[in-house]
Amino acid sequence: MNRALVTLLATGAILVIGSGTAVAEHHEDGFKVIPVDMYACAYKDGKGPKDLDAYAKKFDAWADAKNLNDLSVWTLTPYYYGPGDNANFDFIWMIAGKTADGLGRTHDTWLADNDGLQGEADKVARCDGHSNFASVNYKPTPAGKTPEDSLITFSDCNYDEGATFEKLGEAMGAWSEFLGEKGAEAGIFHWYPVYGGGGEKFDFKWLEVHASFEAMGSDFELFGNGRGYEKYGELIGPLITCDAARVYRAESRRFAQLR
């Protein structure tokens, strides 16, 4: 098992108890890791978003027929990105399960009988990357609801010398409380790589989920003109280093409340 995930699970109690009120209240049933699968896909010649829409509807109907009710699916398309960030893919097919065994059941069911959908998927796109992450929620989305259509930002982060998961958990609790007090509604997640990688140049991915570009702009204002960067520098700055965020438009294809 990935060493980062072992650390994550072993220190879960510390996260819940020591991370501050906002996080602890959100985890009333204890520390909870959500499994997420990511497929990086490129359209085949002559195919595009309309073909993806048609396939996504068929996948949703297939999941209904198989009673896979603890599954959420999104497609992510790049919006803010660098010249090399999406060089090998046009969209990401993202699946999250309420539990890891539930997500595993989805894979078992798909391999046993996908009703020909694999062939249809192969006609629409080629997916050269398939990875899995353990998702930890440090700041809940409004009312703790699983987000549907939204904007998702991704940054790659590394621990600085002397930083630990426990120290970061405590700092994230304080940072989340600060943001909540200032009215920020973004959800904040850290994703630790588990399967499908091996050559990562990051320790985890920092995700933020925003309801709209206006909401994302409000957090921009808070961080910059509201001098939130000073609080961030005090709490988070000594612990981790993250690169610039990429922004994706996330379209909900199948919905389940996961937390």
C-alpha positions as MATLAB code, in Angstrom:
seq = 'MNRALVTLLATGAILVIGSGTAVAEHHEDGFKVIPVDMYACAYKDGKGPKDLDAYAKKFDAWADAKNLNDLSVWTLTPYYYGPGDNANFDFIWMIAGKTADGLGRTHDTWLADNDGLQGEADKVARCDGHSNFASVNYKPTPAGKTPEDSLITFSDCNYDEGATFEKLGEAMGAWSEFLGEKGAEAGIFHWYPVYGGGGEKFDFKWLEVHASFEAMGSDFELFGNGRGYEKYGELIGPLITCDAARVYRAESRRFAQLR';
ca = [
       0.000    0.000    0.000;
       1.182    3.520   -0.781;
       3.195    4.905    2.141;
       1.351    8.216    2.051;
      -1.965    6.409    2.450;
      -0.618    4.393    5.382;
       0.373    7.655    7.075;
      -3.021    9.115    6.216;
      -4.926    6.270    7.840;
      -2.623    5.968   10.826;
      -2.971    9.636   11.719;
      -6.668    9.976   10.943;
      -7.651   10.371   14.587;
      -5.138   13.187   14.989;
      -6.639   14.944   11.983;
     -10.168   14.825   13.351;
      -9.275   15.784   16.921;
      -6.550   18.297   16.203;
      -7.626   20.048   13.042;
     -10.088   22.529   14.453;
     -13.826   22.821   14.911;
     -14.823   23.181   11.257;
     -13.154   19.948   10.203;
     -14.148   17.994   13.296;
     -17.809   18.897   12.923;
     -17.741   17.847    9.301;
     -16.366   14.446   10.303;
     -18.915   13.605   12.982;
     -18.675    9.923   12.061;
     -14.875    9.954   12.235;
     -12.049   10.295    9.738;
     -13.247    9.420    6.231;
     -11.162    8.881    3.113;
     -12.967    9.002   -0.245;
     -11.506    7.009   -3.184;
     -11.292    8.816   -6.522;
     -10.363    7.423   -9.956;
      -9.086    9.683  -12.743;
      -8.895    8.773  -16.438;
      -6.989   11.198  -18.692;
      -8.578   10.951  -22.150;
      -8.112   12.371  -25.642;
     -10.834   12.431  -28.284;
     -10.508   10.149  -31.286;
     -10.511   11.795  -34.715;
     -13.918   13.256  -35.507;
     -15.172   12.942  -31.928;
     -15.875   15.701  -29.431;
     -17.969   16.930  -26.484;
     -21.320   15.915  -27.993;
     -20.107   12.332  -28.316;
     -18.915   12.428  -24.713;
     -22.323   13.722  -23.606;
     -24.060   10.820  -25.353;
     -21.696    8.276  -23.828;
     -22.053    9.772  -20.323;
     -25.843    9.359  -20.498;
     -25.429    5.710  -21.452;
     -22.967    5.143  -18.614;
     -25.404    6.702  -16.146;
     -28.195    4.427  -17.376;
     -25.885    1.397  -17.112;
     -24.959    2.310  -13.516;
     -28.674    2.663  -12.693;
     -29.374   -0.766  -14.111;
     -26.539   -2.253  -12.035;
     -27.716   -0.475   -8.844;
     -24.418    1.348   -8.439;
     -25.951    4.043   -6.281;
     -22.917    5.203   -4.266;
     -21.033    6.547   -7.264;
     -20.461   10.091   -8.539;
     -19.020   10.865  -11.967;
     -17.753   14.125  -13.452;
     -15.989   15.126  -16.628;
     -13.322   17.800  -16.249;
     -12.268   20.078  -19.106;
      -9.288   22.455  -18.824;
      -9.957   26.192  -18.482;
      -6.797   27.737  -16.984;
      -3.729   25.702  -17.877;
      -0.129   25.922  -19.058;
       1.162   24.908  -22.495;
       2.072   21.416  -21.329;
      -0.621   20.761  -18.730;
      -3.156   19.104  -21.046;
      -0.848   18.106  -23.894;
      -1.919   14.446  -23.757;
      -5.621   14.698  -22.936;
      -8.760   16.677  -23.741;
     -10.795   15.785  -20.667;
     -10.673   13.814  -17.418;
     -13.282   11.194  -16.548;
     -13.471   11.303  -12.745;
     -15.264    8.734  -10.593;
     -15.626    8.906   -6.800;
     -17.112    6.220   -4.578;
     -18.732    6.605   -1.180;
     -16.508    3.731   -0.044;
     -13.465    2.036   -1.538;
     -15.163   -1.376   -1.652;
     -18.117    0.262   -3.401;
     -15.823    1.750   -6.043;
     -14.156   -1.644   -6.360;
     -17.588   -3.203   -6.937;
     -18.062   -0.803   -9.826;
     -14.840   -2.047  -11.434;
     -15.836   -5.692  -10.860;
     -19.257   -5.075  -12.389;
     -17.782   -3.256  -15.367;
     -15.282   -6.026  -16.092;
     -17.971   -8.701  -15.751;
     -20.550   -7.031  -18.008;
     -20.387   -3.466  -19.310;
     -23.095   -4.160  -21.930;
     -20.798   -3.117  -24.753;
     -20.082    0.331  -23.331;
     -16.329   -0.260  -23.315;
     -16.445   -0.548  -27.078;
     -18.464    2.658  -27.335;
     -16.037    4.450  -25.026;
     -13.121    3.302  -27.177;
     -14.752    4.905  -30.220;
     -15.071    8.278  -28.464;
     -11.700    8.654  -26.752;
      -8.379    7.086  -25.872;
      -7.560    7.158  -22.146;
      -3.808    6.750  -21.627;
      -3.797    7.471  -17.888;
      -5.738    5.810  -15.050;
      -4.879    6.722  -11.461;
      -6.442    6.532   -8.022;
      -6.261    8.950   -5.101;
      -7.315    9.041   -1.454;
      -9.277   12.259   -0.918;
      -9.339   14.041    2.460;
     -11.736   16.968    2.970;
     -10.359   19.789    5.123;
     -13.017   22.406    4.399;
     -16.512   21.210    3.468;
     -18.494   22.556    0.569;
     -21.682   24.454    1.549;
     -23.908   22.243    3.723;
     -21.361   19.447    3.252;
     -22.966   18.475   -0.060;
     -21.094   16.613   -2.763;
     -20.558   19.204   -5.522;
     -22.293   18.826   -8.869;
     -21.389   21.215  -11.735;
     -18.501   23.325  -10.425;
     -14.962   24.571  -10.951;
     -12.079   22.545   -9.553;
      -8.547   23.844   -9.086;
      -5.545   21.508   -8.801;
      -2.106   22.319   -7.378;
       0.754   19.875   -6.850;
       2.249   20.182   -3.361;
       5.280   18.883   -1.505;
       6.080   18.825    2.194;
       8.901   21.137    3.205;
      11.675   19.978    5.504;
      10.385   19.231    8.994;
       6.726   19.263    7.992;
       4.478   16.320    8.879;
       0.966   15.203    8.029;
      -0.080   15.933   11.617;
       1.289   19.494   11.568;
      -0.351   20.160    8.229;
      -3.661   18.791    9.522;
      -3.625   21.227   12.437;
      -2.707   24.135   10.156;
      -5.415   23.199    7.663;
      -8.008   23.212   10.420;
      -7.041   26.740   11.414;
      -6.902   27.872    7.775;
     -10.353   26.402    7.066;
     -11.809   28.146   10.118;
     -10.291   31.439    8.975;
     -11.795   31.067    5.506;
     -15.187   30.123    6.952;
     -15.201   33.183    9.190;
     -14.460   35.344    6.138;
     -17.349   33.822    4.184;
     -15.372   31.698    1.730;
     -17.515   28.815    0.474;
     -14.920   26.799   -1.447;
     -14.389   23.179   -0.469;
     -10.756   22.185    0.114;
      -9.450   18.659   -0.444;
      -6.036   17.011   -0.385;
      -5.547   14.017   -2.664;
      -2.828   11.475   -1.930;
      -1.752    9.161   -4.799;
      -2.462    5.467   -4.250;
      -2.570    3.523   -7.550;
      -1.475    4.097  -11.130;
       1.513    6.350  -10.583;
       4.971    5.698   -9.224;
       6.861    8.640  -10.644;
       5.017   11.475   -8.939;
       6.927   14.682   -8.311;
       4.425   15.743   -5.660;
       3.352   14.460   -2.243;
      -0.310   15.358   -2.722;
      -2.679   17.478   -4.796;
      -4.458   20.473   -3.272;
      -7.977   20.846   -4.696;
     -10.483   23.626   -4.242;
     -14.086   23.390   -5.464;
     -15.950   26.574   -6.409;
     -19.580   26.963   -7.424;
     -18.826   29.563  -10.125;
     -16.165   31.873  -11.499;
     -17.655   34.653   -9.391;
     -17.253   32.524   -6.263;
     -13.683   31.720   -7.271;
     -13.108   35.453   -7.796;
     -14.409   36.176   -4.293;
     -11.767   33.873   -2.840;
      -9.168   35.546   -5.061;
     -10.188   38.898   -3.546;
     -10.033   37.497   -0.022;
      -6.597   36.017   -0.558;
      -5.129   39.076   -2.271;
      -6.834   42.363   -1.461;
      -8.244   40.898    1.762;
      -4.665   39.976    2.776;
      -5.580   36.343    3.334;
      -2.142   35.496    1.988;
      -0.691   36.752    5.269;
      -2.698   34.181    7.269;
      -1.868   31.488    4.739;
       1.816   32.340    5.003;
       1.651   32.142    8.788;
      -0.187   28.804    8.932;
       0.662   26.899    5.752;
       3.733   28.631    4.348;
       6.335   26.919    6.581;
       4.946   23.441    5.823;
       4.406   22.942    2.104;
       5.264   24.317   -1.331;
       2.649   24.191   -4.107;
       2.759   25.126   -7.780;
       0.267   27.337   -9.630;
      -3.262   25.977   -9.820;
      -4.869   24.585  -12.959;
      -8.617   25.198  -13.274;
     -11.114   22.722  -14.736;
     -14.812   22.990  -15.436;
     -16.425   19.974  -13.777;
     -19.707   18.705  -15.235;
     -21.709   16.265  -13.131;
     -22.571   13.067  -15.010;
     -23.849   10.971  -12.101;
     -24.608   12.167   -8.586;
     -24.448   10.552   -5.149;
     -23.923   12.139   -1.754;
     -20.518   10.771   -0.775;
     -19.843   12.186    2.706;
];
